[in-house]
Each structure stands twice: as C-alpha cells, then as structure tokens.
Amino acid sequence: MFSHMVIFWTDPGKPGATDELVAGARKYLQGIPGALSFHVGRMVPSHRPVVDQSYQAALNIVFPDKRTQDDYQAHPLHIEFVEKVLKPNCQRLIVYDFE
C-alpha cells in the first residue's frame, strides 16, 4: 500500500481559494484510475495543541503501490488540476508519501 498525502496552504488574499481547491480536487483527481481510496477536505480546528492548524486543506489518496501513484502523477487530469486549480489557489504545499 502507498499513501500520498498533500497539505495545502491556500492564498489568503483570494476568498474562496480553499473551496475552489477542494472542489477542483474532486473534479479532476477523484476519477483518476488506480486509487484505493480518495479523501480531500478542509482543515478541522482542534483544541489539541499537537494538531497543526496552519493549513487550509489536505488530500489523502491510497494506492496499491508506488507505480500506480507514479502513473497518477503523469495522468492528464492530474496535470490539468495542477495548472487550473492548484497554481491559482495555493501559496504552498507539502507532500508526504509513505508505504
């Protein structure tokens, strides 16, 4: 199993950037073949100090293996998401990939 997690910091000067990012991920990424599970959503506030609350949205996709994730990265819909949704709405992101 291979997990692909992306943490997004959206543009604070662009109202609706987080909603556009989440909706765009669902539109472009959710249908790409190979994922065992797909989850995208907004950061949930927490009273626990150990919970990072500096980001606005996150994506978690589980693949059967790294090769399938590599194919996902090169898929035309993923590339379209990066150009049309990610770049216009995000200031920063961090990716965590793990097996």
Chimera marker file (.cmm) of the C-alpha trace (Angstrom):
<marker_set name="trace">
<marker id="1" x="0.000" y="0.000" z="0.000" r="1" g="1" b="0" radius="0.5"/>
<marker id="2" x="1.219" y="3.527" z="-0.839" r="1" g="1" b="0" radius="0.5"/>
<marker id="3" x="-0.228" y="6.675" z="0.747" r="1" g="1" b="0" radius="0.5"/>
<marker id="4" x="0.025" y="10.066" z="-0.937" r="1" g="1" b="0" radius="0.5"/>
<marker id="5" x="-0.831" y="12.964" z="1.376" r="1" g="1" b="0" radius="0.5"/>
<marker id="6" x="-0.740" y="16.620" z="0.330" r="1" g="1" b="0" radius="0.5"/>
<marker id="7" x="-1.166" y="19.533" z="2.732" r="1" g="1" b="0" radius="0.5"/>
<marker id="8" x="-2.227" y="22.840" z="1.135" r="1" g="1" b="0" radius="0.5"/>
<marker id="9" x="-1.845" y="26.440" z="2.250" r="1" g="1" b="0" radius="0.5"/>
<marker id="10" x="-4.201" y="28.460" z="0.065" r="1" g="1" b="0" radius="0.5"/>
<marker id="11" x="-3.876" y="32.111" z="-0.947" r="1" g="1" b="0" radius="0.5"/>
<marker id="12" x="-5.289" y="34.214" z="1.934" r="1" g="1" b="0" radius="0.5"/>
<marker id="13" x="-5.836" y="37.104" z="-0.488" r="1" g="1" b="0" radius="0.5"/>
<marker id="14" x="-8.200" y="35.043" z="-2.619" r="1" g="1" b="0" radius="0.5"/>
<marker id="15" x="-11.587" y="34.481" z="-0.995" r="1" g="1" b="0" radius="0.5"/>
<marker id="16" x="-12.896" y="31.051" z="-1.824" r="1" g="1" b="0" radius="0.5"/>
<marker id="17" x="-9.468" y="29.605" z="-2.665" r="1" g="1" b="0" radius="0.5"/>
<marker id="18" x="-9.895" y="26.692" z="-0.261" r="1" g="1" b="0" radius="0.5"/>
<marker id="19" x="-13.349" y="25.830" z="-1.592" r="1" g="1" b="0" radius="0.5"/>
<marker id="20" x="-12.044" y="26.018" z="-5.188" r="1" g="1" b="0" radius="0.5"/>
<marker id="21" x="-9.137" y="23.749" z="-4.310" r="1" g="1" b="0" radius="0.5"/>
<marker id="22" x="-11.318" y="21.103" z="-2.648" r="1" g="1" b="0" radius="0.5"/>
<marker id="23" x="-13.922" y="21.195" z="-5.443" r="1" g="1" b="0" radius="0.5"/>
<marker id="24" x="-11.206" y="21.080" z="-8.098" r="1" g="1" b="0" radius="0.5"/>
<marker id="25" x="-9.540" y="18.074" z="-6.487" r="1" g="1" b="0" radius="0.5"/>
<marker id="26" x="-12.837" y="16.224" z="-6.524" r="1" g="1" b="0" radius="0.5"/>
<marker id="27" x="-13.499" y="17.217" z="-10.139" r="1" g="1" b="0" radius="0.5"/>
<marker id="28" x="-10.084" y="16.394" z="-11.595" r="1" g="1" b="0" radius="0.5"/>
<marker id="29" x="-8.458" y="13.864" z="-9.278" r="1" g="1" b="0" radius="0.5"/>
<marker id="30" x="-11.161" y="11.638" z="-7.851" r="1" g="1" b="0" radius="0.5"/>
<marker id="31" x="-11.804" y="9.819" z="-11.128" r="1" g="1" b="0" radius="0.5"/>
<marker id="32" x="-8.191" y="9.022" z="-11.970" r="1" g="1" b="0" radius="0.5"/>
<marker id="33" x="-7.852" y="5.225" z="-12.093" r="1" g="1" b="0" radius="0.5"/>
<marker id="34" x="-5.850" y="3.243" z="-9.565" r="1" g="1" b="0" radius="0.5"/>
<marker id="35" x="-6.732" y="4.789" z="-6.217" r="1" g="1" b="0" radius="0.5"/>
<marker id="36" x="-7.973" y="2.501" z="-3.454" r="1" g="1" b="0" radius="0.5"/>
<marker id="37" x="-9.309" y="5.481" z="-1.507" r="1" g="1" b="0" radius="0.5"/>
<marker id="38" x="-9.617" y="9.230" z="-2.067" r="1" g="1" b="0" radius="0.5"/>
<marker id="39" x="-10.283" y="11.913" z="0.525" r="1" g="1" b="0" radius="0.5"/>
<marker id="40" x="-9.948" y="15.688" z="0.252" r="1" g="1" b="0" radius="0.5"/>
<marker id="41" x="-11.226" y="18.245" z="2.732" r="1" g="1" b="0" radius="0.5"/>
<marker id="42" x="-10.740" y="21.366" z="4.787" r="1" g="1" b="0" radius="0.5"/>
<marker id="43" x="-8.656" y="21.575" z="7.956" r="1" g="1" b="0" radius="0.5"/>
<marker id="44" x="-10.744" y="20.893" z="11.064" r="1" g="1" b="0" radius="0.5"/>
<marker id="45" x="-9.993" y="23.161" z="14.052" r="1" g="1" b="0" radius="0.5"/>
<marker id="46" x="-8.901" y="21.366" z="17.204" r="1" g="1" b="0" radius="0.5"/>
<marker id="47" x="-8.407" y="22.263" z="20.857" r="1" g="1" b="0" radius="0.5"/>
<marker id="48" x="-5.387" y="19.912" z="20.937" r="1" g="1" b="0" radius="0.5"/>
<marker id="49" x="-2.093" y="21.828" z="20.661" r="1" g="1" b="0" radius="0.5"/>
<marker id="50" x="-0.419" y="18.886" z="18.879" r="1" g="1" b="0" radius="0.5"/>
<marker id="51" x="-2.744" y="19.314" z="15.854" r="1" g="1" b="0" radius="0.5"/>
<marker id="52" x="-1.303" y="21.541" z="13.112" r="1" g="1" b="0" radius="0.5"/>
<marker id="53" x="-3.882" y="24.160" z="12.189" r="1" g="1" b="0" radius="0.5"/>
<marker id="54" x="-1.762" y="26.338" z="9.913" r="1" g="1" b="0" radius="0.5"/>
<marker id="55" x="-3.011" y="24.809" z="6.637" r="1" g="1" b="0" radius="0.5"/>
<marker id="56" x="-6.397" y="25.104" z="4.925" r="1" g="1" b="0" radius="0.5"/>
<marker id="57" x="-6.953" y="21.790" z="3.084" r="1" g="1" b="0" radius="0.5"/>
<marker id="58" x="-5.499" y="18.302" z="2.675" r="1" g="1" b="0" radius="0.5"/>
<marker id="59" x="-5.657" y="15.419" z="0.235" r="1" g="1" b="0" radius="0.5"/>
<marker id="60" x="-5.116" y="11.755" z="1.057" r="1" g="1" b="0" radius="0.5"/>
<marker id="61" x="-5.040" y="9.124" z="-1.683" r="1" g="1" b="0" radius="0.5"/>
<marker id="62" x="-4.124" y="5.491" z="-1.096" r="1" g="1" b="0" radius="0.5"/>
<marker id="63" x="-2.753" y="3.440" z="-3.979" r="1" g="1" b="0" radius="0.5"/>
<marker id="64" x="-1.915" y="-0.264" z="-4.138" r="1" g="1" b="0" radius="0.5"/>
<marker id="65" x="1.752" y="0.565" z="-4.853" r="1" g="1" b="0" radius="0.5"/>
<marker id="66" x="4.195" y="3.313" z="-5.814" r="1" g="1" b="0" radius="0.5"/>
<marker id="67" x="3.998" y="2.540" z="-9.518" r="1" g="1" b="0" radius="0.5"/>
<marker id="68" x="0.259" y="3.254" z="-9.536" r="1" g="1" b="0" radius="0.5"/>
<marker id="69" x="0.921" y="6.561" z="-7.759" r="1" g="1" b="0" radius="0.5"/>
<marker id="70" x="3.588" y="7.400" z="-10.350" r="1" g="1" b="0" radius="0.5"/>
<marker id="71" x="1.039" y="6.759" z="-13.119" r="1" g="1" b="0" radius="0.5"/>
<marker id="72" x="-1.431" y="9.030" z="-11.290" r="1" g="1" b="0" radius="0.5"/>
<marker id="73" x="1.156" y="11.838" z="-11.204" r="1" g="1" b="0" radius="0.5"/>
<marker id="74" x="1.546" y="11.690" z="-15.002" r="1" g="1" b="0" radius="0.5"/>
<marker id="75" x="-2.184" y="11.408" z="-15.748" r="1" g="1" b="0" radius="0.5"/>
<marker id="76" x="-3.529" y="14.304" z="-17.872" r="1" g="1" b="0" radius="0.5"/>
<marker id="77" x="-6.252" y="15.095" z="-15.304" r="1" g="1" b="0" radius="0.5"/>
<marker id="78" x="-3.641" y="15.457" z="-12.550" r="1" g="1" b="0" radius="0.5"/>
<marker id="79" x="-1.611" y="17.799" z="-14.741" r="1" g="1" b="0" radius="0.5"/>
<marker id="80" x="-4.748" y="19.802" z="-15.555" r="1" g="1" b="0" radius="0.5"/>
<marker id="81" x="-5.583" y="20.054" z="-11.827" r="1" g="1" b="0" radius="0.5"/>
<marker id="82" x="-2.101" y="21.419" z="-11.094" r="1" g="1" b="0" radius="0.5"/>
<marker id="83" x="-2.369" y="24.078" z="-13.800" r="1" g="1" b="0" radius="0.5"/>
<marker id="84" x="-6.021" y="25.114" z="-13.442" r="1" g="1" b="0" radius="0.5"/>
<marker id="85" x="-6.680" y="24.687" z="-9.722" r="1" g="1" b="0" radius="0.5"/>
<marker id="86" x="-3.531" y="24.225" z="-7.660" r="1" g="1" b="0" radius="0.5"/>
<marker id="87" x="-1.343" y="27.013" z="-9.033" r="1" g="1" b="0" radius="0.5"/>
<marker id="88" x="-4.037" y="29.729" z="-8.972" r="1" g="1" b="0" radius="0.5"/>
<marker id="89" x="-5.162" y="28.911" z="-5.415" r="1" g="1" b="0" radius="0.5"/>
<marker id="90" x="-2.152" y="27.713" z="-3.402" r="1" g="1" b="0" radius="0.5"/>
<marker id="91" x="0.824" y="29.502" z="-1.940" r="1" g="1" b="0" radius="0.5"/>
<marker id="92" x="2.491" y="26.415" z="-0.522" r="1" g="1" b="0" radius="0.5"/>
<marker id="93" x="2.118" y="22.669" z="-0.214" r="1" g="1" b="0" radius="0.5"/>
<marker id="94" x="3.873" y="19.736" z="1.401" r="1" g="1" b="0" radius="0.5"/>
<marker id="95" x="3.679" y="16.144" z="0.189" r="1" g="1" b="0" radius="0.5"/>
<marker id="96" x="4.037" y="13.106" z="2.429" r="1" g="1" b="0" radius="0.5"/>
<marker id="97" x="4.382" y="9.807" z="0.579" r="1" g="1" b="0" radius="0.5"/>
<marker id="98" x="4.798" y="6.605" z="2.559" r="1" g="1" b="0" radius="0.5"/>
<marker id="99" x="4.393" y="2.855" z="2.305" r="1" g="1" b="0" radius="0.5"/>
<link id1="1" id2="2" r="1" g="1" b="0" radius="0.2"/>
<link id1="2" id2="3" r="1" g="1" b="0" radius="0.2"/>
<link id1="3" id2="4" r="1" g="1" b="0" radius="0.2"/>
<link id1="4" id2="5" r="1" g="1" b="0" radius="0.2"/>
<link id1="5" id2="6" r="1" g="1" b="0" radius="0.2"/>
<link id1="6" id2="7" r="1" g="1" b="0" radius="0.2"/>
<link id1="7" id2="8" r="1" g="1" b="0" radius="0.2"/>
<link id1="8" id2="9" r="1" g="1" b="0" radius="0.2"/>
<link id1="9" id2="10" r="1" g="1" b="0" radius="0.2"/>
<link id1="10" id2="11" r="1" g="1" b="0" radius="0.2"/>
<link id1="11" id2="12" r="1" g="1" b="0" radius="0.2"/>
<link id1="12" id2="13" r="1" g="1" b="0" radius="0.2"/>
<link id1="13" id2="14" r="1" g="1" b="0" radius="0.2"/>
<link id1="14" id2="15" r="1" g="1" b="0" radius="0.2"/>
<link id1="15" id2="16" r="1" g="1" b="0" radius="0.2"/>
<link id1="16" id2="17" r="1" g="1" b="0" radius="0.2"/>
<link id1="17" id2="18" r="1" g="1" b="0" radius="0.2"/>
<link id1="18" id2="19" r="1" g="1" b="0" radius="0.2"/>
<link id1="19" id2="20" r="1" g="1" b="0" radius="0.2"/>
<link id1="20" id2="21" r="1" g="1" b="0" radius="0.2"/>
<link id1="21" id2="22" r="1" g="1" b="0" radius="0.2"/>
<link id1="22" id2="23" r="1" g="1" b="0" radius="0.2"/>
<link id1="23" id2="24" r="1" g="1" b="0" radius="0.2"/>
<link id1="24" id2="25" r="1" g="1" b="0" radius="0.2"/>
<link id1="25" id2="26" r="1" g="1" b="0" radius="0.2"/>
<link id1="26" id2="27" r="1" g="1" b="0" radius="0.2"/>
<link id1="27" id2="28" r="1" g="1" b="0" radius="0.2"/>
<link id1="28" id2="29" r="1" g="1" b="0" radius="0.2"/>
<link id1="29" id2="30" r="1" g="1" b="0" radius="0.2"/>
<link id1="30" id2="31" r="1" g="1" b="0" radius="0.2"/>
<link id1="31" id2="32" r="1" g="1" b="0" radius="0.2"/>
<link id1="32" id2="33" r="1" g="1" b="0" radius="0.2"/>
<link id1="33" id2="34" r="1" g="1" b="0" radius="0.2"/>
<link id1="34" id2="35" r="1" g="1" b="0" radius="0.2"/>
<link id1="35" id2="36" r="1" g="1" b="0" radius="0.2"/>
<link id1="36" id2="37" r="1" g="1" b="0" radius="0.2"/>
<link id1="37" id2="38" r="1" g="1" b="0" radius="0.2"/>
<link id1="38" id2="39" r="1" g="1" b="0" radius="0.2"/>
<link id1="39" id2="40" r="1" g="1" b="0" radius="0.2"/>
<link id1="40" id2="41" r="1" g="1" b="0" radius="0.2"/>
<link id1="41" id2="42" r="1" g="1" b="0" radius="0.2"/>
<link id1="42" id2="43" r="1" g="1" b="0" radius="0.2"/>
<link id1="43" id2="44" r="1" g="1" b="0" radius="0.2"/>
<link id1="44" id2="45" r="1" g="1" b="0" radius="0.2"/>
<link id1="45" id2="46" r="1" g="1" b="0" radius="0.2"/>
<link id1="46" id2="47" r="1" g="1" b="0" radius="0.2"/>
<link id1="47" id2="48" r="1" g="1" b="0" radius="0.2"/>
<link id1="48" id2="49" r="1" g="1" b="0" radius="0.2"/>
<link id1="49" id2="50" r="1" g="1" b="0" radius="0.2"/>
<link id1="50" id2="51" r="1" g="1" b="0" radius="0.2"/>
<link id1="51" id2="52" r="1" g="1" b="0" radius="0.2"/>
<link id1="52" id2="53" r="1" g="1" b="0" radius="0.2"/>
<link id1="53" id2="54" r="1" g="1" b="0" radius="0.2"/>
<link id1="54" id2="55" r="1" g="1" b="0" radius="0.2"/>
<link id1="55" id2="56" r="1" g="1" b="0" radius="0.2"/>
<link id1="56" id2="57" r="1" g="1" b="0" radius="0.2"/>
<link id1="57" id2="58" r="1" g="1" b="0" radius="0.2"/>
<link id1="58" id2="59" r="1" g="1" b="0" radius="0.2"/>
<link id1="59" id2="60" r="1" g="1" b="0" radius="0.2"/>
<link id1="60" id2="61" r="1" g="1" b="0" radius="0.2"/>
<link id1="61" id2="62" r="1" g="1" b="0" radius="0.2"/>
<link id1="62" id2="63" r="1" g="1" b="0" radius="0.2"/>
<link id1="63" id2="64" r="1" g="1" b="0" radius="0.2"/>
<link id1="64" id2="65" r="1" g="1" b="0" radius="0.2"/>
<link id1="65" id2="66" r="1" g="1" b="0" radius="0.2"/>
<link id1="66" id2="67" r="1" g="1" b="0" radius="0.2"/>
<link id1="67" id2="68" r="1" g="1" b="0" radius="0.2"/>
<link id1="68" id2="69" r="1" g="1" b="0" radius="0.2"/>
<link id1="69" id2="70" r="1" g="1" b="0" radius="0.2"/>
<link id1="70" id2="71" r="1" g="1" b="0" radius="0.2"/>
<link id1="71" id2="72" r="1" g="1" b="0" radius="0.2"/>
<link id1="72" id2="73" r="1" g="1" b="0" radius="0.2"/>
<link id1="73" id2="74" r="1" g="1" b="0" radius="0.2"/>
<link id1="74" id2="75" r="1" g="1" b="0" radius="0.2"/>
<link id1="75" id2="76" r="1" g="1" b="0" radius="0.2"/>
<link id1="76" id2="77" r="1" g="1" b="0" radius="0.2"/>
<link id1="77" id2="78" r="1" g="1" b="0" radius="0.2"/>
<link id1="78" id2="79" r="1" g="1" b="0" radius="0.2"/>
<link id1="79" id2="80" r="1" g="1" b="0" radius="0.2"/>
<link id1="80" id2="81" r="1" g="1" b="0" radius="0.2"/>
<link id1="81" id2="82" r="1" g="1" b="0" radius="0.2"/>
<link id1="82" id2="83" r="1" g="1" b="0" radius="0.2"/>
<link id1="83" id2="84" r="1" g="1" b="0" radius="0.2"/>
<link id1="84" id2="85" r="1" g="1" b="0" radius="0.2"/>
<link id1="85" id2="86" r="1" g="1" b="0" radius="0.2"/>
<link id1="86" id2="87" r="1" g="1" b="0" radius="0.2"/>
<link id1="87" id2="88" r="1" g="1" b="0" radius="0.2"/>
<link id1="88" id2="89" r="1" g="1" b="0" radius="0.2"/>
<link id1="89" id2="90" r="1" g="1" b="0" radius="0.2"/>
<link id1="90" id2="91" r="1" g="1" b="0" radius="0.2"/>
<link id1="91" id2="92" r="1" g="1" b="0" radius="0.2"/>
<link id1="92" id2="93" r="1" g="1" b="0" radius="0.2"/>
<link id1="93" id2="94" r="1" g="1" b="0" radius="0.2"/>
<link id1="94" id2="95" r="1" g="1" b="0" radius="0.2"/>
<link id1="95" id2="96" r="1" g="1" b="0" radius="0.2"/>
<link id1="96" id2="97" r="1" g="1" b="0" radius="0.2"/>
<link id1="97" id2="98" r="1" g="1" b="0" radius="0.2"/>
<link id1="98" id2="99" r="1" g="1" b="0" radius="0.2"/>
</marker_set>
